[in-house]
Amino acid sequence: MLVIFAIPIILFLAAVWIYNRFVRNQNLVQEAWSGIDVQLKRRYDLIPNLVRSVQGYAKHEKSLFESVTQARAKAIEAQGVRPQAEAENTLTSQLRSLFAVAENYPTLKANENFINLQQQLAKIEDEIQMARRYYNGAVRDFNILVQSFPSNLIAGTFGFKTKEFFEIELITQRETPEVKF
């Protein structure tokens, strides 16, 4: 008789425990996204200074400066993981072009302000990478919970769905070297 009452209570407590794990993990994912957002905002704040630095030396590159500015604006406005990642990849590509132009101006490359801005950007890129790893780890744990049995039963009942990973190409990542024989 006691077993008949104990089984439903144990099942109920297990369901509550699993539900609370979902809530905890979902909050960890949101916290991790907030960390990425903070680092991206720091990056966005630095970009106008970079553009102004290069602009003083390369006045004829107006279309590049406009495209960097537009890419920054689109990245700021992006909502959601996938649109944000796409906007960040475009912005990264534009920043690469900006640095490529800077390579043509030795006095700019030696300019202390420009060097400082490059160093700040490299530091921010490293922090974005760390925040992205933390976010993707939180998403991985959440997705495992959503897809695993028996927690997938609770996920389906309460509408918990898998989250997207945040994949962006960072400007500090090395490109594959070209080997010629």
ABEGO torsion letter per residue (X at the ends): XAAAAAAAAAAAAAAAAAAAAAAAAAAAAAAAAAAAAAAAAAAAAAAAAAAAAAAAABAAAAAAAAAAAAAAAAAAABBEAAAAAAAAAAAAAAAAAAAAAAAABAAAAABAAAAAAAAAAAAAAAAAAAAAAAAAAAAAAAAAAAABOAAAAAAAAAGBBBBBBBBBBBAABBBBBBBBX
